[in-house]
Amino acid sequence: MPKRTLQGVVVSDKQDKTVIVSVERRFTHPVLKKTVRRTSKFHAHDEKNEFSVGDLVWVEEHRPISKLKRWTVVRGEKKKKVL
């Protein structure tokens, strides 16, 4: 069975080798027929501490690394610098 891969934005990088990634999903409300946005936060393992707040990353399922970490960062794109 393939591992799930999700795309999200880093919202916190204060912990060592860990980033918190916010993943947004959209779905149509069953009654209102309106598009609804929901977000989930995942703790992901970032071995080299290379990602910071605002970066776009892809996370993949992994065996439990700690109490909360069940995901690892596979790849990512750095946020562009704004002058």
Steps between C-alpha positions, in 0.01 A plus 500: 500500500647838403575762761281809507664824389356838596592854402498780755662812641741509794342696787763434769867398505590571864568137592823323410466279188123551501269724300126543539326488164150636437316302231181639345226287351193619312169324461143580407263525795236227466202726583610851408682396178767754585878446491638470854866525603637300792858493627693238693839536665760223485834471677758394241864393530748740334842338548716791384288787641487647151139624487362808671163670543320567171676231296290267284577134582385149415474255790476123488366248749764333715518266794468677837814703570381652828178559691358735234721454191359257241610689185829589331577786263570358154569820306421867510524842345649793684290812542615781277673791672303825493698822521 
